[in-house]
């Protein structure tokens, strides 16, 4: 069907929250949905909850697979999706009941490839009392400007789940299997393939804050995957969007510095040594030219010069960790 939306929900160890997520999808005011529940080898009752939901609603497809992680589950969902549009919802989150009605209307009205809405962080006992959304404003961006906002964490953000996508734009972009910060590897490529992207300021996606979530655990070496993603993004920008590559490089450079401080603050022993060595390797491979430095603000120019010097880099890192600057 032309206007079918495929919703991909990767599921692992969320039985306490899964029914609320599924309910927010099956009760959408927009009915032309294909709800793909991907049971990623969950050891609890999630698989049974998915099967029970499929018996109640013919729009639900269930994929049971061996555990492979979040990216692998999303990829499995993409391979069976048949809709013109694709959406990703995390299985411990939920959305307003008019989420898809609102998103697809904006998509069609603006003839765009991606729509992003606002996000509300909630705790487990939150009850949504405002299922009817009201858009205060919407703004259209072309690919390069949207990428700039993404790089600077401005109007757009890396996470994939508060967006609606045209399948013919993102259907061949698969997620990096086994990587932490998997959205960092994916979103910039989706934006780069798009012609127009719209941001609406309405908060329709409810992002659950819980201690056991992937991003809720402590800092670890896996978080350095984000630097590898930024390295790949930088190569992509230099090849496809060279006029904004300098700003991407600055973000990559400063992300390395933040990761270094985080490693000093939260890691110990061999993990700390490994992290510091990995981050320094990234920094050595970032060639900050005069042209790159010329587009920076004065504050960033000073910071970059300090970071480029091994002595001041270490001293500045230790000082800012002690003062809690940047955390």
Rosetta blueprint (number, residue, H / E / L):
1 X L
2 X L
3 X L
4 X L
5 X E
6 X E
7 X E
8 X E
9 X E
10 X E
11 X E
12 X L
13 X L
14 X L
15 X H
16 X H
17 X H
18 X H
19 X H
20 X H
21 X H
22 X H
23 X H
24 X H
25 X H
26 X H
27 X L
28 X L
29 X L
30 X L
31 X L
32 X L
33 X E
34 X E
35 X E
36 X E
37 X E
38 X E
39 X E
40 X E
41 X L
42 X L
43 X L
44 X L
45 X L
46 X H
47 X H
48 X H
49 X H
50 X H
51 X H
52 X H
53 X H
54 X H
55 X H
56 X H
57 X L
58 X L
59 X L
60 X E
61 X E
62 X E
63 X E
64 X E
65 X E
66 X L
67 X L
68 X L
69 X L
70 X H
71 X H
72 X H
73 X H
74 X H
75 X H
76 X H
77 X H
78 X H
79 X H
80 X H
81 X L
82 X L
83 X L
84 X L
85 X E
86 X E
87 X E
88 X E
89 X L
90 X L
91 X L
92 X L
93 X L
94 X E
95 X E
96 X L
97 X L
98 X L
99 X H
100 X H
101 X H
102 X H
103 X H
104 X H
105 X H
106 X H
107 X H
108 X H
109 X H
110 X H
111 X L
112 X L
113 X L
114 X E
115 X E
116 X E
117 X E
118 X E
119 X E
120 X E
121 X E
122 X E
123 X L
124 X L
125 X L
126 X L
127 X L
128 X L
129 X L
130 X L
131 X L
132 X L
133 X L
134 X L
135 X L
136 X L
137 X L
138 X E
139 X E
140 X E
141 X E
142 X E
143 X H
144 X H
145 X H
146 X H
147 X H
148 X H
149 X H
150 X H
151 X H
152 X L
153 X L
154 X L
155 X L
156 X L
157 X L
158 X L
159 X L
160 X L
161 X L
162 X L
163 X E
164 X E
165 X E
166 X E
167 X H
168 X H
169 X H
170 X H
171 X L
172 X L
173 X L
174 X L
175 X L
176 X L
177 X L
178 X L
179 X L
180 X L
181 X L
182 X H
183 X H
184 X H
185 X H
186 X H
187 X H
188 X H
189 X H
190 X H
191 X H
192 X H
193 X H
194 X L
195 X L
196 X E
197 X E
198 X E
199 X E
200 X E
201 X E
202 X E
203 X E
204 X E
205 X E
206 X E
207 X E
208 X E
209 X L
210 X L
211 X L
212 X L
213 X L
214 X H
215 X H
216 X H
217 X L
218 X L
219 X L
220 X L
221 X H
222 X H
223 X H
224 X H
225 X H
226 X H
227 X H
228 X H
229 X H
230 X H
231 X H
232 X H
233 X H
234 X H
235 X H
236 X H
237 X H
238 X H
239 X H
240 X H
241 X L
242 X H
243 X H
244 X H
245 X H
246 X H
247 X H
248 X H
249 X H
250 X H
251 X H
252 X H
253 X H
254 X H
255 X H
256 X H
257 X H
258 X H
259 X H
260 X H
261 X H
262 X H
263 X H
264 X H
265 X H
266 X H
267 X L
268 X L
269 X H
270 X H
271 X H
272 X H
273 X H
274 X H
275 X H
276 X H
277 X H
278 X H
279 X H
280 X H
281 X H
282 X H
283 X H
284 X H
285 X L
286 X L
287 X L
288 X L
289 X L
290 X H
291 X H
292 X H
293 X H
294 X H
295 X L
296 X L
297 X L
298 X H
299 X H
300 X H
301 X H
302 X H
303 X H
304 X H
305 X H
306 X H
307 X H
308 X H
309 X L
310 X H
311 X H
312 X H
313 X H
314 X H
315 X H
316 X H
317 X H
318 X H
319 X H
320 X H
321 X H
322 X H
323 X H
324 X L
325 X L
326 X L
327 X L
